[in-house]
Every structure is written in structure tokens, then in C-alpha cells.
Amino acid sequence: MALTNSQYDQIMRGYEEKQRISRLRLDEKKNEIYAKVPAIRALDDEIAAFSIRQARLLLDGDSHALGDLKAELAQARERRTQLLTEAGFSPEDLQPIYACPDCQDTGYIGRSRCHCFRQAAIDLIYTQSNIKNILAAENFDMLTFDYYDDSQTDPSTGRTALGNAKLAVDTCRSFVDQFDRTFDNLYFYGSTGVGKTFLSNCVAKALIDSGHSVLYFTSFQLFTILEESKFHGDALAREQQEDLFSCDLLIIDDLGTELTNRFSVSQLFLCLNERLLRRKSTVISSNLDLEHLFETYSERNFSRIISNYTLLKLTGADIRLKKRTQ
């Protein structure tokens, strides 16, 4: 995830705060145990003093110092465990508790960013971006069927605009509810202003609120990132591409509005196929019906979508125009 220097510093300050809280809680627990079992404090003091003595001997060339230290520490740990157990505690009570045990709240595992860092980056960018304001207004709680007609049947679906909308909403709710148990993808298609982006945002808001990593891009933004990764293959570009492939949910909005060429067709296949292989869900919205999807993005992309996505057609008049005339 691409971060500015200030965003990176903000995330690292968050890790420093987590470490401070962890040390504070450990000190509080340690003082509680020391107060109840003074022998443990004395034992810890002995261990510290012995470790210093042995370190000095080791520096002076005593080849037995390290072995003696290991033996002494093993006996001390055994004695400490016994004292803790007898007092109703456990050895884990004197160990730090980390929000992320994998990186121990440093943000890094070796030289690589931890998964929790990547999640923190996504959360921060979401919080600071305009999408947060959009999702405050476009979510399941704000959903209404008032703008969908129930009098005319769409011949391709056999349902009215209202029927299509209700089926799409039910499918989206099920998609969210089953997200951690099943693997699915959604393809919304239909004319402009029938609610495709709104439903994508409903799904995004629900999954973000439940702690999932969600990335939202227009098709133009998506292909810009893929182009930079391919032709300007620096570390930042590769990291952005990895985020596209690994986030829990990728939303591609308005597929088909970008300038389509052989490059975009091949890169779309790369993105969709990689996410399918990793079993990472994708939601696509497009004005393209299935015939034009095939003509625009090739048989390979068409096959991936038809075979692996739930297809949801939305019909009716432009909702945005209806709102303006009210």
C-alpha cells in the first residue's frame, strides 16, 4: 500500500504506542506478582545479577561462562514457574501481551512488513480518503427500493426493476454474511445510475466494519497501478500490485470506462486470475452487458467472470435523475 512519509510515521507511532501499553501492562502485572510473591522478585534479581557476572566472565575469555549461564537460567525458570503456580499465576503472566504476536507490535517481520502493517495502511488510507464520506451515505442502512419500478418486466431476467434490485441486495447481504466461509465474486451490470456502485459501496462498508481489508478503485485507477507496476517496476509499484492481489476484497468500479487496449485486457486477466488463484473475492461493476464484456475484454476474461462470478443485472431508470427531479 502506497504511503506518504507522514502516513508511514503515523502508523509507526501507533506501533510505538502499542509497545508502550504492552510494557505498562506487563509492569503492572509484574508489580502485582512481586507484591504477592516477594520470592519471585528476589529470584529475578538473582538472575539479573548472575547474568551480568557471567557476561563479564565471557568477555574475559571464560569458555564455561555461557554454559553455566544457561544451566542457571534453566533452574531459575523452573523455580519461578513453581512459585507462580503455587500462587495461582502462570508463566505467561510475566510475558508481554502483543496486539500482533507475529511481529510483536513492531510492524515488521525481519525486513518485511507484517500483515498487520498492511492492514493498518489500508485502514489509514480508508479513513483519510473520500471513500469514508461516501460509505457513510451509501450502505445497507441507507438502502431504499423506492426508485425501482415494479410494473415492467425485463425480458433478459424475467423480473421487474424492483425484482432485480431485491435479488441483488439479497445476494449482497448473503455475500457479506458468508464472506469468511465461502468464496464468491460479484459482477454488477446495467445502464448508468441503476445502483451498481451503491451496492458495491454497501458491500465495502459492511466488510470494512467487520475488519476486512477492502480496496476500491475505478477501472482507470486500477489500470494505472498495473501499468506503473509493469513499466516502472520499483518497490513501491510492486507493493501496490501485491495489495491488489492480496486484499480481502477488491472492488473495480465502472469497468469499461477506461481506454481499452491489448495491455488493459491482458492486465485485467492477470489481476482477476491471480485473485482467483488466491481465493480473494472481487466485486466488479460495469455498464457493459455480457455481450459487450466478451467483445471488449476477450474470451479469457469473459470466461473467468462467467465461471466464477455471480452475475447481477440491475435495470430501470437513472436513479440520480429521479432524485434531481423530486
Contacts in CASP RR format, 6 or more apart in sequence:
PFRMAT RR
TARGET T0000
AUTHOR 0000-0000-0000
METHOD contacts of the structure
MODEL  1
MALTNSQYDQIMRGYEEKQRISRLRLDEKKNEIYAKVPAIRALDDEIAAF
SIRQARLLLDGDSHALGDLKAELAQARERRTQLLTEAGFSPEDLQPIYAC
PDCQDTGYIGRSRCHCFRQAAIDLIYTQSNIKNILAAENFDMLTFDYYDD
SQTDPSTGRTALGNAKLAVDTCRSFVDQFDRTFDNLYFYGSTGVGKTFLS
NCVAKALIDSGHSVLYFTSFQLFTILEESKFHGDALAREQQEDLFSCDLL
IIDDLGTELTNRFSVSQLFLCLNERLLRRKSTVISSNLDLEHLFETYSER
NFSRIISNYTLLKLTGADIRLKKRTQ
1 118 0 8 1.000
1 121 0 8 1.000
1 122 0 8 1.000
1 125 0 8 1.000
1 239 0 8 1.000
1 240 0 8 1.000
1 243 0 8 1.000
2 236 0 8 1.000
2 239 0 8 1.000
2 240 0 8 1.000
3 11 0 8 1.000
3 121 0 8 1.000
3 124 0 8 1.000
3 125 0 8 1.000
7 121 0 8 1.000
7 124 0 8 1.000
7 125 0 8 1.000
7 128 0 8 1.000
10 124 0 8 1.000
11 117 0 8 1.000
11 120 0 8 1.000
11 121 0 8 1.000
11 124 0 8 1.000
12 107 0 8 1.000
15 105 0 8 1.000
15 106 0 8 1.000
15 107 0 8 1.000
18 98 0 8 1.000
18 99 0 8 1.000
18 105 0 8 1.000
19 105 0 8 1.000
19 106 0 8 1.000
22 96 0 8 1.000
22 97 0 8 1.000
22 98 0 8 1.000
22 99 0 8 1.000
22 105 0 8 1.000
23 96 0 8 1.000
25 96 0 8 1.000
25 97 0 8 1.000
26 94 0 8 1.000
26 95 0 8 1.000
26 96 0 8 1.000
26 97 0 8 1.000
29 93 0 8 1.000
29 94 0 8 1.000
30 94 0 8 1.000
33 40 0 8 1.000
33 84 0 8 1.000
33 87 0 8 1.000
33 89 0 8 1.000
33 93 0 8 1.000
33 94 0 8 1.000
34 40 0 8 1.000
34 41 0 8 1.000
36 87 0 8 1.000
37 83 0 8 1.000
37 84 0 8 1.000
37 87 0 8 1.000
37 89 0 8 1.000
39 83 0 8 1.000
40 80 0 8 1.000
40 83 0 8 1.000
40 84 0 8 1.000
40 87 0 8 1.000
43 76 0 8 1.000
43 79 0 8 1.000
43 80 0 8 1.000
43 83 0 8 1.000
44 80 0 8 1.000
46 76 0 8 1.000
47 72 0 8 1.000
47 73 0 8 1.000
47 76 0 8 1.000
50 69 0 8 1.000
50 72 0 8 1.000
51 69 0 8 1.000
51 73 0 8 1.000
54 65 0 8 1.000
54 66 0 8 1.000
54 68 0 8 1.000
54 69 0 8 1.000
54 72 0 8 1.000
55 65 0 8 1.000
55 69 0 8 1.000
57 65 0 8 1.000
58 65 0 8 1.000
58 66 0 8 1.000
58 69 0 8 1.000
77 91 0 8 1.000
80 91 0 8 1.000
80 94 0 8 1.000
81 91 0 8 1.000
84 90 0 8 1.000
84 91 0 8 1.000
84 93 0 8 1.000
84 94 0 8 1.000
96 104 0 8 1.000
98 104 0 8 1.000
98 105 0 8 1.000
99 105 0 8 1.000
99 116 0 8 1.000
100 107 0 8 1.000
100 114 0 8 1.000
100 116 0 8 1.000
102 109 0 8 1.000
102 114 0 8 1.000
102 115 0 8 1.000
102 116 0 8 1.000
103 109 0 8 1.000
103 114 0 8 1.000
103 116 0 8 1.000
103 117 0 8 1.000
106 114 0 8 1.000
107 113 0 8 1.000
107 114 0 8 1.000
107 116 0 8 1.000
107 117 0 8 1.000
108 114 0 8 1.000
108 117 0 8 1.000
118 213 0 8 1.000
118 243 0 8 1.000
118 246 0 8 1.000
119 213 0 8 1.000
122 213 0 8 1.000
122 214 0 8 1.000
122 215 0 8 1.000
122 243 0 8 1.000
122 247 0 8 1.000
126 132 0 8 1.000
126 208 0 8 1.000
126 214 0 8 1.000
131 204 0 8 1.000
131 216 0 8 1.000
134 201 0 8 1.000
135 201 0 8 1.000
135 204 0 8 1.000
135 205 0 8 1.000
135 208 0 8 1.000
138 197 0 8 1.000
138 198 0 8 1.000
138 201 0 8 1.000
138 202 0 8 1.000
138 205 0 8 1.000
139 201 0 8 1.000
139 202 0 8 1.000
139 205 0 8 1.000
139 206 0 8 1.000
140 169 0 8 1.000
140 172 0 8 1.000
140 173 0 8 1.000
140 202 0 8 1.000
140 205 0 8 1.000
140 206 0 8 1.000
143 169 0 8 1.000
143 198 0 8 1.000
143 202 0 8 1.000
145 162 0 8 1.000
145 165 0 8 1.000
145 166 0 8 1.000
147 317 0 8 1.000
147 319 0 8 1.000
147 322 0 8 1.000
147 323 0 8 1.000
148 160 0 8 1.000
148 161 0 8 1.000
148 162 0 8 1.000
148 163 0 8 1.000
148 164 0 8 1.000
148 165 0 8 1.000
148 316 0 8 1.000
149 160 0 8 1.000
149 161 0 8 1.000
149 162 0 8 1.000
149 316 0 8 1.000
149 317 0 8 1.000
150 160 0 8 1.000
150 161 0 8 1.000
150 162 0 8 1.000
150 163 0 8 1.000
151 160 0 8 1.000
152 160 0 8 1.000
152 161 0 8 1.000
153 159 0 8 1.000
153 160 0 8 1.000
154 160 0 8 1.000
154 161 0 8 1.000
154 164 0 8 1.000
154 313 0 8 1.000
154 315 0 8 1.000
156 313 0 8 1.000
157 164 0 8 1.000
157 313 0 8 1.000
157 315 0 8 1.000
159 167 0 8 1.000
160 315 0 8 1.000
161 194 0 8 1.000
161 314 0 8 1.000
161 315 0 8 1.000
161 316 0 8 1.000
161 317 0 8 1.000
164 312 0 8 1.000
164 313 0 8 1.000
164 314 0 8 1.000
164 315 0 8 1.000
165 195 0 8 1.000
165 314 0 8 1.000
167 312 0 8 1.000
168 188 0 8 1.000
168 199 0 8 1.000
168 312 0 8 1.000
168 314 0 8 1.000
169 199 0 8 1.000
169 202 0 8 1.000
171 186 0 8 1.000
171 310 0 8 1.000
171 312 0 8 1.000
172 186 0 8 1.000
172 199 0 8 1.000
172 202 0 8 1.000
172 203 0 8 1.000
175 184 0 8 1.000
175 186 0 8 1.000
175 203 0 8 1.000
175 281 0 8 1.000
175 310 0 8 1.000
176 203 0 8 1.000
176 206 0 8 1.000
176 207 0 8 1.000
176 210 0 8 1.000
178 184 0 8 1.000
179 207 0 8 1.000
179 210 0 8 1.000
179 212 0 8 1.000
179 248 0 8 1.000
179 249 0 8 1.000
179 281 0 8 1.000
183 279 0 8 1.000
183 281 0 8 1.000
184 281 0 8 1.000
184 309 0 8 1.000
184 310 0 8 1.000
185 276 0 8 1.000
185 281 0 8 1.000
185 282 0 8 1.000
185 283 0 8 1.000
185 284 0 8 1.000
185 305 0 8 1.000
185 308 0 8 1.000
185 309 0 8 1.000
185 310 0 8 1.000
186 203 0 8 1.000
186 282 0 8 1.000
186 283 0 8 1.000
186 284 0 8 1.000
186 309 0 8 1.000
186 310 0 8 1.000
186 312 0 8 1.000
187 283 0 8 1.000
187 284 0 8 1.000
187 285 0 8 1.000
187 286 0 8 1.000
187 305 0 8 1.000
187 309 0 8 1.000
187 310 0 8 1.000
187 311 0 8 1.000
187 312 0 8 1.000
188 195 0 8 1.000
188 196 0 8 1.000
188 199 0 8 1.000
188 200 0 8 1.000
188 283 0 8 1.000
188 284 0 8 1.000
188 285 0 8 1.000
188 286 0 8 1.000
188 312 0 8 1.000
188 314 0 8 1.000
189 196 0 8 1.000
189 285 0 8 1.000
189 286 0 8 1.000
189 287 0 8 1.000
189 288 0 8 1.000
189 289 0 8 1.000
189 290 0 8 1.000
189 293 0 8 1.000
189 311 0 8 1.000
189 312 0 8 1.000
189 313 0 8 1.000
189 314 0 8 1.000
190 196 0 8 1.000
190 286 0 8 1.000
190 287 0 8 1.000
190 289 0 8 1.000
190 313 0 8 1.000
190 314 0 8 1.000
190 315 0 8 1.000
191 287 0 8 1.000
191 315 0 8 1.000
191 316 0 8 1.000
191 318 0 8 1.000
192 287 0 8 1.000
192 318 0 8 1.000
193 318 0 8 1.000
193 319 0 8 1.000
193 320 0 8 1.000
193 321 0 8 1.000
194 314 0 8 1.000
194 315 0 8 1.000
194 316 0 8 1.000
194 317 0 8 1.000
194 318 0 8 1.000
194 319 0 8 1.000
195 314 0 8 1.000
195 319 0 8 1.000
196 285 0 8 1.000
196 286 0 8 1.000
196 314 0 8 1.000
197 253 0 8 1.000
197 254 0 8 1.000
197 285 0 8 1.000
199 285 0 8 1.000
199 312 0 8 1.000
199 314 0 8 1.000
200 216 0 8 1.000
200 251 0 8 1.000
200 253 0 8 1.000
200 283 0 8 1.000
200 285 0 8 1.000
203 249 0 8 1.000
203 251 0 8 1.000
203 283 0 8 1.000
204 214 0 8 1.000
204 216 0 8 1.000
204 249 0 8 1.000
204 251 0 8 1.000
204 283 0 8 1.000
207 214 0 8 1.000
207 248 0 8 1.000
207 249 0 8 1.000
208 214 0 8 1.000
212 248 0 8 1.000
212 249 0 8 1.000
213 247 0 8 1.000
213 248 0 8 1.000
213 249 0 8 1.000
214 247 0 8 1.000
214 248 0 8 1.000
214 249 0 8 1.000
214 250 0 8 1.000
214 251 0 8 1.000
215 243 0 8 1.000
215 244 0 8 1.000
215 247 0 8 1.000
215 249 0 8 1.000
215 250 0 8 1.000
215 251 0 8 1.000
216 251 0 8 1.000
216 253 0 8 1.000
217 225 0 8 1.000
217 250 0 8 1.000
217 251 0 8 1.000
217 252 0 8 1.000
217 253 0 8 1.000
218 252 0 8 1.000
218 253 0 8 1.000
218 254 0 8 1.000
218 257 0 8 1.000
218 258 0 8 1.000
219 252 0 8 1.000
219 253 0 8 1.000
219 254 0 8 1.000
219 255 0 8 1.000
219 256 0 8 1.000
219 257 0 8 1.000
219 258 0 8 1.000
220 254 0 8 1.000
220 257 0 8 1.000
220 258 0 8 1.000
222 244 0 8 1.000
222 252 0 8 1.000
222 271 0 8 1.000
223 258 0 8 1.000
223 263 0 8 1.000
223 264 0 8 1.000
223 267 0 8 1.000
223 268 0 8 1.000
225 237 0 8 1.000
225 240 0 8 1.000
225 241 0 8 1.000
225 244 0 8 1.000
226 241 0 8 1.000
226 244 0 8 1.000
226 267 0 8 1.000
226 270 0 8 1.000
226 271 0 8 1.000
227 263 0 8 1.000
227 267 0 8 1.000
228 237 0 8 1.000
228 240 0 8 1.000
229 237 0 8 1.000
229 238 0 8 1.000
229 240 0 8 1.000
229 241 0 8 1.000
230 267 0 8 1.000
244 250 0 8 1.000
244 271 0 8 1.000
245 271 0 8 1.000
245 274 0 8 1.000
245 275 0 8 1.000
245 278 0 8 1.000
245 280 0 8 1.000
246 278 0 8 1.000
246 280 0 8 1.000
247 280 0 8 1.000
248 280 0 8 1.000
248 281 0 8 1.000
249 280 0 8 1.000
249 281 0 8 1.000
249 282 0 8 1.000
249 283 0 8 1.000
250 271 0 8 1.000
250 275 0 8 1.000
250 280 0 8 1.000
250 281 0 8 1.000
250 282 0 8 1.000
250 283 0 8 1.000
251 282 0 8 1.000
251 283 0 8 1.000
251 284 0 8 1.000
251 285 0 8 1.000
252 282 0 8 1.000
252 283 0 8 1.000
252 284 0 8 1.000
252 285 0 8 1.000
253 285 0 8 1.000
254 285 0 8 1.000
254 286 0 8 1.000
254 287 0 8 1.000
255 268 0 8 1.000
255 284 0 8 1.000
255 285 0 8 1.000
255 286 0 8 1.000
255 288 0 8 1.000
256 286 0 8 1.000
256 287 0 8 1.000
256 288 0 8 1.000
256 296 0 8 1.000
257 287 0 8 1.000
258 264 0 8 1.000
260 296 0 8 1.000
260 297 0 8 1.000
265 296 0 8 1.000
265 297 0 8 1.000
265 298 0 8 1.000
265 301 0 8 1.000
268 297 0 8 1.000
268 301 0 8 1.000
269 298 0 8 1.000
269 300 0 8 1.000
269 301 0 8 1.000
269 304 0 8 1.000
272 282 0 8 1.000
272 301 0 8 1.000
272 304 0 8 1.000
272 305 0 8 1.000
273 304 0 8 1.000
275 281 0 8 1.000
275 282 0 8 1.000
276 304 0 8 1.000
276 308 0 8 1.000
282 309 0 8 1.000
284 305 0 8 1.000
284 309 0 8 1.000
286 293 0 8 1.000
288 296 0 8 1.000
289 313 0 8 1.000
290 302 0 8 1.000
290 306 0 8 1.000
290 311 0 8 1.000
293 301 0 8 1.000
293 302 0 8 1.000
293 305 0 8 1.000
294 302 0 8 1.000
305 311 0 8 1.000
END
